[in-house]
Structure formats: structure tokens, C-alpha cells
Amino acid sequence: MTLTLMLVGLLVLLALRVPVAIALLVPSLIYVTMDPTASLGIAVQQTTSGVNSFAILAVPLFILLGNVANVSGVSDRLYTTAVAYLGHIRGSLGYVNIATSFGFSWMSGAAIADAAAMGKIQVPAMKQRGYKEEFSLGITGASSLIAPMIPPSIPAIIYAVTAGVSVGALFMAGIIPALVLILCLTFMVWWLTRTEHHLTLPKASWGERGRSLLAALPAFGAGVVILGGILSGIFTPTEASGIGVLYIFILALIYGSLTWRKTYRILLGSVETSGSVLLIVAAAALFGWVLAREQAPQLAADFILNFTNHPIVFLILVNLLLLVIGCVLEPTAAILILVPVLGPVAETFGLSPIHFGVVVIFNLLIGLLTPPVGLVLFVLSSVTNIPVPKVIKGVLPFFVPMLITLFVITFVPALSLWLPSLLGFV
């Protein structure tokens, strides 16, 4: 009965648009106050334990890394290089959009940062070259989901800390699924532009290609430093985030793209974003402790096992649940609320926590493009000055490749597990 009241209270507060951290904290504190065996001291201890983690320190650092990369001119250089190599192909700027997002993803780790950076550059450029506005918005929004799938994925860090799995393993697990998404998006671009023969640019000379690649090489170095350091064992993902921030700051200074005013705005924006994320993490730690105390994972396992004992059916149910949850909760909050309950149930069905993590993360990322919350929709609207309904209309066709990707990574676990296994993470 207590557990039911808590969950109802959470849903009511979320429906009233109360901030997620407060919606998690209020029912938890009421529970602690009403339970004679608990105390506020325990509540404080559980809340602070949520953020008192070396692994979670990577979150604000990667947020800072993405914000610095966003204003450093890195995205411009990646875009120029992609155009030089792909511009002469029919529908080229669609492929350029995907390629630039992939290159930028190794520095951002967040779909919102990718959408903000790419939306300012690519949507106007595509419209100017004769691409339909809806197509430009749709491919920009869909390709932004590449960023949180590969290192340094912020959702992967949150999931790993919440589920108690290796951050490095989850980083590696997302790479091949991200490539599957890229393949599906590439096919979608080909399909939508197959009759648009005018959508080409003059073929760049090899000299132009070489100069653009040379200018972009330092930007690619950020991914090499972060991923190479983790894979070689030189430093942990958290240490990699610090090294990455230092590298991209030095790069921005060399490019001359940083001013004191820009630096202040970057730091202020990073503090605001990190504060909101970590506040949710702290509140969710207390909420998760209450769920564990009330045996919510065991109750959920019993309920699902009474319904089905087949892992395929379980995964289908989880996908449907998460696609709905993703419409109303952003990924960080959803992971913190659901993983303590669904994770143990998945293990009951014999599913790998690494594979299950990739499935959960990608499900919730789709929610970033789904009304009514859909944060990427609002970011694209903000940076392009295009109404949200038109952004939604542009994104809708791209749900086809996204859902195909979800189906493939859900039912082919080897795609998520092969690379971590090969590199000795699992």
C-alpha cells in the first residue's frame, strides 16, 4: 500500500509538471517521516551517496566538454571536411549531417548538445541548397541520437552507476548499435533523395579535401584521446573526461574561438546543466532506496514472471513501456527511476545487464524526439526559429529507421556484447 501511494504521488507530481528532482524527493521524504524505523539522517546519507561517486564525476566534466566543443569551431571544421568528401553525392548534405554528428559525438555525449551545434549549421545550409525544411530538421534530429550512444555517453554513465555495471563496458557496448543507427539513417537519406538529382555540390579537389581534413584532425584527436586512454587502461572514463576537457580547451584557444565572455557562458551553462542532472541523481538515490526497502524489484519480478517467463516477451514489454515513458520523462530521470526495478528483473530472465542497458538507453533516447517532452524538438526549434509542430513533422519519417535500429539491437544482443567482450570488459 505504501509503495502504491508513493508511485501515485510521483505520477501526480510529474503530471503537474513539478521538476523531476522534487517529484522524486517529496514522496521519499514523506515515507521517511512516516516510517518509525527510518530517519532524516538516513535520508541525507542515501541522498548524498547518489552523487558521492567517482564515476558520476564524469557527468559534469563531459557536459563541460560538450559545451566547449560546441563553441570552439570544431563542428564547423567537421562539417567542412564532410562536405569536401561527400558533397558531390546525390543527397550529400543528408550524409554530411550524419557524418558530422558522428564526428562531433565523440566530444559531446549528449543529443541536446549535438542538436544545438548541428542545427545552427546544417539546417540553414541544407535549406539554402534546396533541401526541404522538414527533411533538414528530421535528419538533424535523428542523427543527434548518435551522440549519447557512443563514448562519452552521459546516459551510459548514469545507467552504469545506477545498475552497478562497468562504465567502460557500456561505452564500448554502444558503438556498434550506433553504427547500426548510422546505417539505417544513411539508407533513409538515400531513399528520400533517390529522385532529387539536383541535391549535389561541385566535387571538391583532392587539395581541398586534404586541407579540410588537416584542419579537422585536431578535432578527431579528442575522440582518440578519450577512447584510446580508456581502452589502453591509461585512465578511467572519469579521468578521460578531465583529460578531454583540457584537450578541447587547448584546442579552442589555438583556434582563437574562446573569449572571456564565451568562457563565462560555457562555465555557467555547464554548472546549470550539471546541477540539474546531479540533483535528479541525488533525489533518485533516496527514491531507489525506498523502492528497495519496499521490495519493489521483487514485486515487479513476481508480477512479470506471472505474466510471462519468456525473455523475448519481456523485452517487447520493456520496449513498449520505455517508449511510452520516454514521451514524458527525459532519459536521465527515467533511467534513475526504472533501472533499479527493471534491472534485477532482466537478470532474472538471464539477460546481460550490458545489453539490457543499451536497449534501455536507446529506447529513452527516442523519447527525445517524441512529444510532449521531446527536448531535442525544442532545441531544434530554438536554434532554427522554426515552430515545434514543423520540427515534429520533419522528424516523424525518421522514426522508421530509429525503430528498426531498436528492433535490431534488442533482439541481436551480440551487437552490444561483442566489442566489450573482445576488449575484455565483460
N, C-alpha and C positions, 0 to 999 in steps of 0.2 A: 504493500500500500504506500509506504514511504517513497519507494523508488518511482512508482507511478506518478505520485504528486510532484516529485522533482522534475521528471521528464515533461509533465504537462506544464509546470511552471516555466521551464526552459522554452518550450514551444510558444507559450503565450507571450513571453518577453521578446522572443525573436519576431513573432508576428507583429508586435507593437513597435518594431524597428529599434528596440533597445540595443545599444552596442553589444557585440558578442561577448566581450570580456565581462561586462556587467551581468548579462543574461546567464552566464555560467557561474558567476560569483554569488549572486543573490540566493538561488536555491541551495547552494552548497553551504553558505553561512547560516541560513535558516536551519538546515539539517544539523550542523554542528551545534547551534544554540539549543535545539530541541532535544538532542541526544545527550543524556546524562553521562555517558561513557566517553564522550568526546570533549574537547576543549578548544578555546581560541588559540591556545599555544600550539596545538596540533595543526590547526588550520593554517597558522602562519608558517609552520615548518613545512607542511605539504606544498603550500603556495610558492615559497621561496625555492624549494627543491626543484620545481619545474624549470627554473631558469638558471639554477646553480649547476651548470653543466659546461664542461669544456667544449663539447661538440656543438652545443647551441650557440656558443660564442661566434661560430662561423656565420650565423644568420645575419647579424648586423654588419659584419665585415663584407659579406658578399653583396648585401644591399648597397653598401657604400661603393664597392667595386663596380656594380652595375650603373650607379648614378654618375660616377666619374667617367666611365666609358661612354655614357650617353651624351656627354657634352665635350668629350675630348677630341672629336673629329674622327674617331675610329670607325663609326658607322659609315661616314662619307667615303673613307678610303676603301672599305669593304665593298660598298656599292659600286664605286668606280671600277674596281677590279672585276667584279662580277659582270658588269656591263661590257667591259672590254673583251671578256672571253665568251659571253653568251648573247651579246646584243644582236648578232646577225641571224639568230634563230627565230622562227615564227613564234610569236607569243613570248618573246625573250624576257620582257620585264617581269612576267609572272615567275619564270625560273630564277631570275635575278633576285626577286623578292624572297624566294625560298632559300637561295644560296646565301644571301646577306644575313638573313635571320639565323641560319645555321652557324655562320662565322661569328656573329655577334653573341650567339647563345653561350659560347664558352667564357664569356665575361659577365653576362647578366644574371642568369639563373632564375629569372622571373619573366613571365609573359607580359606583365604590365610594362616593364622597362623596355622590352623588345618592341611592343606595340607602339609605345610613345616615340622611340627612336626611329623605327621604320615608317610609322605613319606620317611623320613630318617630312620624310624624304621621298618615300616611294609613292604614296597615293597622289600627290601633286604631279610627280614626274610621269606616272602612268596615265593620268588624265590628259596631260599635255601631249603625250604621244598617241592619243586616240583610243586608249583603253576605256571601257565602260567604268563608270564610277563604282557601281556595285561590285564588279569583278575586282577592282583595285582594293576596295575595302575588305572583301571576302578573303582574298588570298593573304592580305596583310594580317588580318585577324587570325586566320587558321595557322599561318606559319609562325605566329608568335608563340604557339604552344610547343614549339621545338625547344625553346629556351629552358623551361622547367623540367624537361625530360632528361637533359644531359648535364654533366658537371659544368658549373657548380649549381646544381638544382636546389633551390631553397625548400620546396615541398619535400624533396628526398631527405634533407637534413631533419626537418620536422618529423617526418614519418619514422626515420631511423631512431631518433631519440625517443619518440613515443612508444615504438614497438620493441625497442631494445635490440636492434639489429645493427650491423656494420654500415656506417655511412659510406665507406669506400665501396662496399659490395653493392649498395643501392645506386651509387653513382654509376658504376660500371653496368649495372643491370638495365639502366635506361637508355644506353647508347644505341643498341640495335633496334629496340622499339621506336626510337626517334628516327632512325634511318627508314624504318617501315613507313612512318608517317610522311617523311620526305618523299618516298617513292609514290605513295598514294596521292599526295598533293601534286607531284610532278605529272602524274597521269591525268589528274583532274585539269591542270592547266592545259595540257596537250588537247584534251577532249574539248574544252570550252573555246580554244583558239584555233582548232583544226581548219576552220574555213576563213579565218581572219588573216589573209595573206599580207595585208598592209602593216601588220604589227611586227615590223622588223626595224632594225637600226643598221646603219652602214657598218660593214665589217672592219673592226679595228686592226691596225697593222701589228706585226709582232713586236715592233719597237714600243708602241703604245701599251700593248699588253705587258711587256716586260717592265716598263716604268711604273705602271699601276700596281703590278704585283710587288715590285720592290718597295713601293710606298706603303703597301698593306702588310708586308712581312712582320714588322714590329708588333702589329695588332694581333696577328696569328700567334705571336710569341707568348701572349697572355695565356692562351689555351695550353700551349706546350709547357709553360712553367707550372700551371695549376695541375694539369693531368699528369704530366711527366713526374712531378715531385711526388704525387700520391702513389703512382704505380711503382716508382723506383724505391719507395719507402723512405725517401729523404725526409719528408714531413707528412703530418696527418692532414686530413681535409681542413681542419681549423687553422693549422699553421699555413696551409696553402692559401687560405683566404687572406691572411695577413700579407703574405708574400705577393699575392695577386694585386692587392690594393696598392702596395708600394710600387710594383712594376707599372701599373696603369697610371698612377700619379706621375711617375718619372716620364712616362710616355707623353702624357698630356702636357707636361712642362716643356718637353722637347718640341712638341707640336705648336707650342705657344697658344694653346686654346684655353688655358686657365687664367682667370683674373681673381683678385681678392673677392670681388662681389660674387663671381660664379662659385668660388670655393666655399664661401659662406652659405650660399644657397644649397650647394651639394650637401654640406655637412648638416644643415638644418633639415633638409628633406630626408636625409638618411636617419637622423635621430627621430624624426616624427614617425617614419615608417617602421623603424626598428622598435620604437616604444610601443606602437600599437600591436605589432606582432608578438613581442615578448609579454605584453600584458595579457594577451589571449593565452599564451603558453602557460603563464603563471596561474591564471584562473582555471584553465583546463586541468592543470595538475591536481588542484583541490577537487574539482568535479570528478576526475578519474579516480581519485582516492575514495570518494564517496561511492562511486559505482562499484569499485572492487569490494568495498566494505559491505555493500548490499548484494554482493554476488551477482551483479548484472551479467558478466560474461558467461557464468554457468547457466543462468536462466535463459540467456539468448541461445546458448548451445543446445540446451534441452528442447527449447521451442523449435529450433530449426531441424534438429535431428528427428523430432516427432513428425515434422513435415516432409523431410527427405533425408536420405542417407547417401545421396549421390553427389560427389563433388561438382559435377557439371551443372546440375540443377542449382546447387548452392551458388556457384559463380554467376549463373544467369540472374538469380535473385539479387545478389550483391550488385551486379551491374545496373539492374533496374532501380534499386534503392539509391545507389550513388548518383545516377543520372538525375534523379528527382532532387536529392539533397543538394547537388551541385547548382541547381537553379536558384536556391535560396541562401546558400552558405558559401563563402569563399573557401578555397582549398585548405588553408591553414587551420581554420576553425573546425571544418568538417573532419579533417584528419585527427585532430586532438580529441574530438568528441567520439568519433566512431571507431577508431583503431583499437582502443583498449577493450572494446566489446567484440568487434568483428575479428580482430587478430587471433585471439585464442580459439574462436570457432573455426577459423580457417585451418589452424593447426590440427584441430580435431578431425578435419576431413583429409589430413595428410598433405595439405598444400604448403609449398615453400613460402616462408614469410617474405623472401626477397621477391619472388614472382607475384605474390599477392600484393606487395607494396607497389609494384609497377602498375598493376591493374587498378588499384585504388587511386593512385595519383593521376593516371591518365583519365579515368572516369571524372574526377573532380575538376580536372583542367578543362574538360569540355564545358563544364558549367560556367567558365569564364566568358564563354561566348553565348550563353543562354540567358534570356530574360527570366525574371526581372532584375536579378543582381548583376550578372554579366559584366564584371569590371572592365574587361578588355573592350567591350562595346562602348562604354562611356569614355574610356581613354581615347579610342579612335575618333569618337565624336568630338572630343575636346581639342585634339591636336589638328583635326582637319576642318573643324567648323561645319561638319555635316550632321544633320539631325540623327538621333539614335535610331528611329524607325528605318531610315535608309541604310544605316550600318547593318541592322538586323537583316534586312532584305538581301544585302550583299553577302552576308555570312551564311545564310541558310543553305545554299547549294553545297557548301563545303562541309556540311555535316555528313555527307555521304562518305568522303574519304576518311573523316575522323572516326566514324562508326565502324568502317571496315577495319581501320587500324586497331580499334578497341577489340573487335571480334578476334583478330589475328593474335594479338598479344595476350588475350585472355585464354585462348584455347591452344596456343602453342607456347607452353612455358619455356621451352628450350631457347627461345629468342631472348628471354630475360636472364636465363641462368647460365648460358654458355660462356659468355665473357667473364663474369665473376668467377666461375669455376676454372676457366682457363688460367686466370691470373692468380688463383689461389685464395680468393676472398671467401669462398664457401667450400 
